[in-house]
């Protein structure tokens, strides 16, 4: 939890520094996710029985231009995200959902509305649920998740935007096995006009 609070503090400081360049542009976003797990121990723990678990994501964003022009941008977000996986064994299945508060800190290149973005992400698991009849044990997961985000998108000058991202985990979900979050994200959003 201390690392998560430290990350939020760092976010506030970087946003403040970036805001000195231009007034930030705030926005909203929502979308669907296709989540699964990977990593060197994922097959040993779950076999090849995991499949994508579809869920949703929503939150707030802010964008500040760094330097001259609109080419380089700093784009942090605060998101509620569903992750997890679906496990199928014969006709039985089980769906595990992890509920996270995610804070991606992204650098963007804005080429006339075409966006290329990448950066680190910290996530804090606020809940977990399992439904199904396999009896697979999925508890004892770590609360703090660290990872990275890469993506592309397009944003109109008037505010509507769309994006596709991949969020890969760097910190194992379990202390005794290297099993990582692996999430594809499909997002729609709107950036409100900044102050002039």
N, C-alpha and C positions, 0 to 999 in steps of 0.2 A: 504494500500500500504506500510506503514511503517513496518508493521509486516512481509510482504513478503520480503522486502529488508533486514530486520533483519535476517530472515531465510536464505537468500542467503549468508549473511555475516557469519553466523554460519556454514553453509555448507563449505565455503572456509576455515574457521579456522580448522574444523574437518578434511577436506581433507588434509590440510597441516600437521596436527599432524599425521594422518594415513600414509601419504607419507613418514614420517621419518622412518617408519618401513621397508617398501619396496617401490620400484619404482611403481607408479600406472600403471595399465593396462587400456587403453582407449578402448571404443567400440561404436558400433552403434546398434540400435534396432528398430524394427517396428512390428506392429501387429494389430489385430482386437480387438474391445471391444464390449461387450454386456452390455449396460448401462440402468439403470432404477432408480427409486426413492423408498425409503422406509422411515420408521419413524412413530412415533405414530400419526401424523396428515396427513399422506399421503392419507389414505383412506377417511378421512373427506374432504380433498381438491379435490381429483381426483376420489373417489370411487374405485372400483376394475377394472378400465378401462385402467390402464397403462400396457404397455408391453415393452420388451427390444427394445432399439434403437441401431442398429449396426453402428459402426463407426470405426475409426482407431486411431492409436497412433504411434509416432515415436520420436526418440531423441538420445542423446548421454549419455554414461555411463563411469564411472571410477571405478576401483576396486583396493583396497590396502589390502595386507595381514597384519594382526595385530598379533604380537607375533611370536613364532617359528612355522615353518611349514605353511601349506596352509589352515588350518582348519577354522580359524576365519577371516572373511573379512569384510571390510567396503565398501559399494557399493552405492554411491549417483548417481542420474540420473537427467537429465534435459530433460523434455518431453513435446511435444505438444500432448494433449489428447482431444478427443471428448467424451462428456458425454451427458446426457439428458434422454429423454424417448419418447415413442410413446403412444398417447392417442387414444383409439378407442371407439366410441359410435355408435352402430348400424353399418350402412354402411359408416359412416363418420369417418375420422381419421385425426390426427394432429401430426406432429413430431417436437419436440423441441430439438435443439442442443445447448449445452454449449461448448464453445471452451476455453480450459484451458492451461496454462503453469504450469506443475506440477514438484515439486522437492521432490521426495522420498529420504529419508535418511535411507538406509537399512543396517542391520547387517545380515551377511550370515554365515552359516555353510556349508563348502564344503567338503563333504565326498566322496573323490575320483571322483569328477565330479558331484555327486548328490548334488543339492543346496537346502537349506532350508533358507528362508529369511523373515524378518519382520522388520517393523519400521514405523515411522511417515511420513506423507506427507503433504506439503503445496501446494496449488494450487491457481493460480490467473486467474480469468475469463477475457479473452481478447475479447470475443464476444459471441453473442447469436443470434440464428435465429429460426423462427417458420414457418413451412409450413403445410398447410392443411386447412380443411373447417369446423372444429368444433367451432372455435371462443373462445376456452379456453384461459383465460388470464394467461400467465406464466411469465410476466415481474417482475421487482422489485426484482430480485435475488441479493444476496450479491456477491461481487467480490471475496473475500477471502474465500477459502475452506480449512478446516483442516480435516485430516483423518488419516487412517492407511492402511498399505499394508501387506499382508501375501501371501506367495507363495512358489512354488516348481519349480525346473527346473533341467536341466542337461547341463553341458558345457564340451566339449571336450578340451583337453589340447591345441589343435591347434587353438581354438578360437570359432568355431560355438557353439551356445547355443540355447536352447528352454526353455520356461517357461510358467506357468499358475499362475495367481494371482487373488486375490480379493482385491479391493480397497473400503473400507467403509468410509463413511463420518462421522465426529463427530460434525461438525458445520452446522446448518440448512441453507438451501438455502434461506429461507425467514425469515424475522424478526418476523412475526406474527404467524408462524406455524412451527412445527418440521418436516421438510421434508429433507431427506438426500440423497446424491449421493450414488449409489450402482452399482459397476462396476466390471464385470469379464473381465480379460485381457488375451489374448493368444498371445505370443510374440516369435519372432525369432530375433537372434542377432549374432554379431560377436565381439569378444574381440581381439584386436590387441596385438601382443607380447610386453611385457614390456621391458624396458631397462635392460640390464644385468649389 
